[in-house]
Amino acid sequence: MSVEIADRWFEMKRLADDVTWLWEPHVIPLMRCNIWHIRGRDRDLLVDTGMGVTSLADATRHLIDKPVKAVATHTHGDHIGGHHEFAECCVHALEAADFERTHEPEALTVEAYFGDAGMRRMREAGYADCVPGPLITALPHAGFDPGRFVVKPAKVTQRLEEGQVLDTGDRRFEVLHLPGHSPGSIGLWEAATGTLFSGDAIYDGPLLDQFEDGDIPAYIRTMKRLRDLPVRVVHGGHEPSFGRDRMIAIIDAYLAARDA
């Protein structure tokens, strides 16, 4: 059976003059990471980079006209595939080694990525569509082999810690360490606007805390911390953005499920 070749791999939508939302429509929803471009006066930020199936640098060339720093909210494969294309890359210190490690080729399939036990945990968490099958629904270009895909390692140029500030010249984002989904999960918090780029710490879907690098007690602490934050808008690692009321509802549902 032939697989179509995508006309374009990335879609994008400008949410405001300085924030653009990018995503990969040919990656199945389960693994479709949000990529955020933040335009600054002196430098830009890219928050996460997707699967790395094709060039994000090429797709964003018209958006980026100044130095750019590629931030990884954590190092799961659906968030870091394109970081190797950028000269400046930052990630929490706890996940820096994983960011730079060499990966073995593997098939772009759900079963290769999660394994049987992982697929079962995903379904138990609420992802009923986590069943064997391809991770992509088209090819990025002729000759692409989805049976031997490699997430390329990237060079970490800045190891992030709680409280550090990423400054674009006209905006300041504080690094929040938000463990639970993974040990080094982070968010970027702009207090002046109440904007949170949250990665997979919180998004509008079933939250994941039971994989090998998950930590339920840490996730509970993260949820309680976020509940007290004066957030106006959350740009998460998956699914559309949402406001404070929805954030509180997601947090309260998680804490209730964990009897916390």
N, C-alpha and C positions, 0 to 999 in steps of 0.2 A: 504494500500500500504506500503510495507516494504521500509525502508531507509537504504542505505548502511552504513557500519561502515568503517571509514577512516583507511587506512593502517598507515598513519601518518598525524598529524594535521598541522604541520608547515613545510613550505619549506624555504630554506635559500640559499643565494648566497653571497660569499665573493667578495666584490667590490675592496678591497685593503687589505693589510696585517692586518690593524687594524680596518676595518669596515666591518661588515656583515649585510646584509639586510635579514630580516625574514618577512614572511607573512603567512596568513591562507587561503589556496586555497579553503577550503570548506565553507568559509564565502562569501556571495554574494559580488560582486565588490563594490556595494554601501557602504558597511560597512567594507571593507577589509583594515584595518589599516596597515601601514608600521611600523615595529619594527626594531630599529637600535641598534646593539651591537657595541660599540667602545672599543677596547682593549687598555688599557693603561699600562704603566710600573708598577705603584703601585696599581691602581684600575681600574675597568672597569665601563662603563656607559651603561645602557639600556635606550633608548629613546622611551617611550611608550611601552605598553605591550599587545595590542590587546584586544580581547573580553573576555578572561578569561574562555573560554569553556573547556579547559583542561590545563594541567600544562606547563607553559612556562619555569619554573625553571628546570623541567626534560628535556625539549627539548634543553635547552642551557647548560646543565651540561658539555658537552664536550668543550664548548667555554670559559667557565668562570672558571678560576683557581685562582682567587684572589677576594678581596672584590669588590662588585658591588653596584652601586647606581642606582636605578630605577627612572628615571625622567619622569614626566608627562607633556607633552606640554600643555595640558588642560584636563578637567575632563569629556568629553563626553564618553559614555559607551564603544565605540569601541576602546578607547585608554588606558583605565585604568583597564581592567578586570584582569590582572595578577599581578598588583602591590602588592597585599596582600601577595604574596609568598616571597617578598624580605624584608630584615631587614632594609635597608636604602631606603627611598622614599622621593622624593622632588617634590614640585609643587608650583606654584605661590601662594602667601599669599591670594589673592582674591578668590581662589578656594579651599583652604585647607579644609574648612568645608564640602564642597560637596564631597571631596575625602574621608573623614572619615565617612560619614553618612551611615546609614543602608538602604539598598534598599529592596523593596518588590519583591517577586518572580513575574516574568511575562513570557509570552510566547516569544520564539525567533522568532517573526514574524515582518514583516515590519509594519503592522498596529498597533501592540502593542507598538513598539518602537516610531513611529512617530505620530500616531493618524491620523484622517482624514485630519485635517487642516495642519499638518506637511507634510503629503504625497503630498498634493496640493502645498504647498510652494516649496517642493523639485522638483516637476515636473516643476513648473514655473521657477525655478533656472537653469533647464537644465538636470535634472535627470529623463528622461522619463520612466525609468524602476522602479521608486519608486511607486510600486503598491502592493496590498496585496499579501502576500506569505511568505514563510519561509526565515529567515536570514541565515540559514545554509543548505547546500546541502548534508550533511552526518552527522553521529553521531561520536563523538570522541571515544566512547567505548560502549560496550553493557550495557544496563540499564540506559543510559543517558536520562533524561526526558527534551526535549526541550520546554515543556509546563510550566515548573516551574524553570526558570533559574534566578539566583541571582548574580548580580555583588557584590562581597564581598568587604567590606570596608577595607582600608589600613591605617596604622598608618603613619602620616606625621612626618618625622624626621628632615626635613629642609624646611622652608618656603622661597621660592625664591623671590627675588626682582631684578629690573633692575640694571645691572652693577655687580652683583655678579659673581664670577668666579668658575667654576667647574674644578678642576685640577686633571688629571690622573697621574701626575708625569712627563710625557713627552709631554702632550698636555694641553692647557688651553682654555676652552670654556666660553665665556662671556654670561650671561643671558640677552637676549633682551626681554623686555615686548612688545608684539605685539598684542594688543587688537583689537577687531572687530568681529572675529569669536566667541570669548567668552571673558569675562572680563579679565581673567587671562591667556590668551594664551601667550606662550613664544616661543622663538627660542634659540638655542645654536649656538653662532657665534665664529668660530676660525679664527681670523684675520690673523694668520701666513700663513694659507693655503687658505683663502677665502672660507671656507666651512661653510654652514649654514644648520643646522637641524631645519626645520621651522614649524614642526607640521602642523596644518591646517590653519596657517596664509597665506601660499601660497603653492600650489601644482598644478600639471598640469591637472586641471579639473575645472568645474564650482565652483566658490568660494561661500561660504554660509555666509550671513550676516543678514538674516531676521528672524532668530529664536528668541525665547524670550530672550535669552542672547546675541544676536547679537547687534552690534552698528555700523551703517554705517559711521557716521562721524569719529569714532575711526579707522575703517577699512581703510578709505581713508588716514588718517594720517599714518597708518602702511604701506600702499602701497607706499606712497611717501618716507617714511623713507627707506624702502627696496630698492627702486630704486636708492638711493644714496650710497648704501653699495657696496663696491668693491667685490661682490660675484663672485666666479669661479664655484661653484657647489652647488646646492640645493638638499638636501635630505628631501623630504616633507612627510606629514602625510599619503598621498595616492598617488598612481600612481608612475611611475619610476622617478628617479632623472633626473635633467636637468641643463643646464649651464646658464650663464649670459644672453645670447641673448634671450633664451626662457623665462627667468624670466622677462626681460623687456617687452616682448610681452604680457605676462599674466597680468602684472601690468598695462600697457597702455590700454589693453582691459577693465580691471576692471574700471579704472578711467574714461574712455570714457563712459562706460555704466552708471556710476554714475554722469556723467557730471561734473567731477572734474579735 
